């Protein structure tokens, strides 16, 4: 258990879980889009850059959680999931 805490898996898992919670729950009001969660940002009828970025954030966080819990993936896999999430955040 101590080794798992030391290599950052638990911290990574908590961070990705917080990303998912932040996407699902509207936390703050923004002047342009108002109070929004991921379901408000993703619009398949009017698919735009906000939809792509919200999907990237969600997909990256879900992949990160799956990599840690189910697949017992390496640090490279976790880094890829983190990069996907960060790319969505930068675009948004």
HELIX and SHEET records of a PDB file:
HELIX    1   1 UNK A    2  UNK A    6  1                                   5    
HELIX    2   2 UNK A    9  UNK A   24  1                                  16    
HELIX    3   3 UNK A   38  UNK A   41  1                                   4    
HELIX    4   4 UNK A   49  UNK A   66  1                                  18    
HELIX    5   5 UNK A   67  UNK A   71  3                                   5    
HELIX    6   6 UNK A   75  UNK A   91  1                                  17    
SHEET    1   A 2 UNK A  29  UNK A  30  0                                        
SHEET    2   A 2 UNK A  34  UNK A  35 -1                                        
END                                                                             
